[in-house]
């Protein structure tokens, strides 16, 4: 692709004042550009130095010194992009970093597009598409599980297993095609039964990956958790306990919370995207009514609902409205204010809604460990741990795996119905191409461009 001959540059650190800023340059003119603007004490050109070395000196724009820097030299193809790459580590002021970038561009580079460094790494065969996407997943990780999964993917865990499956598929596709072209020398008698065994094994492998997608999605994105209850049940107090800070205003006045309040929290490595809502009740107050409507809307899209019941008071019509609304959702019922005299028992509540119950006290901060354990049990298929197990966290990968699975099921159907071997190869190749979309081996240029356009500039 023609644009790869151009040398690109970008600031690779955040646009804020910090201790260090990094300007990255990649392309065939990277070394000549740094030679023009860098001055070291020894007077040697950086382009003549060994790769993967660090050099101390100054960046200059003509006769003007801009900053004191360290320059990291990485010559292609042994660099992230596969091209000659230079990173300038300067002081982290916004102005000085931009001045250095402007100087680099003035001397022959062009501004990099979003994700263009990673895109070049992909196009030059340094990483596959699943590894490139893992780079952004690492940056956006919200917890240890998500980070570890992304690191495993960056190391090639997804690439490896998808490659192994594709190799099996293409081997049998090639064998069938060869046999059809040379029937006199290659006997296909009974081959369908042999192929059925192979395809069923592959289906099991893909099914195992598909089953990890729920855990993977939770690890990557977190659980959308909506706190529901009638006014003054203790919803905002619960949010404050979960976050460990006074995020919500708490008073004895019912209806203090009138709008939704969102907060992302960590519970033993689980990310909860918590939404505190207005108390569900009938009201003529316009503002309160908007808050109640938003609470109901949030509940509809929730992964988990924490239904807070004030256990010191009897259930009323507001509770029954909530109970009717959440019957089909994942729900944990919290008997709050368990430090007070309780007038509701579990048997009464379970007559109306059969969901797990945890006794908590937001005031005394009790019951949180039991709540955390119940959430993990409810959402995770198994214990997520820091090992080499693969979790499918990318919706694009999930769609491709589903497509491959459906195509391979058609192969089994063709075998069962004793159809011609030509039908086998059509669906085998469809599965092969679908899996290739995960690694980027079966993708059009437009889709590749779209994926990398979502990356950070400078990455």
Buried (B, 14 or more C-beta within 10 A) or exposed (E): EEEBEBBBBBBBBEEEEEEEBBBBBBBEBBBBBBBBBBEBEEEEEBBEBEEEEEBEBBBBBEEEEBBEBBBBBBBBEEBBBBBBBBBBBBBBBBEBBBBBBBBBBEBBBBBBBBBBBBBBBBBBEBBBBBBBBBBBBBEEBBBBBBBBBBBBBBEBBBBEBBBEBBEBBBEBBEBBBEBBEEEEEEEBEEBBEEBBEBBEEBBEBBEEBBEBBBBBBBBBBBBBBBBBBBBBBBBBBBBBBBBEEEBBEBEEEEBBBBEBBEBEBBBEBBBBBBBBBBBBBEBEEEEBBBBBEBBBEBBEEBBBBBBBBBBBBEBEEBBEBBBEBBEEBBBBBBBBBBBEEBEBEEEEBEEEBEBBBBBBBBBEBBBBEBBBEBBBEBBBEEEBEEEEBBBBBBEBBBEBBBBBBEBBBBBBEBBEEEBEBEBBBEBBBBBBBBBBBBBBBBBEEEEBEEBBEEBBBBB
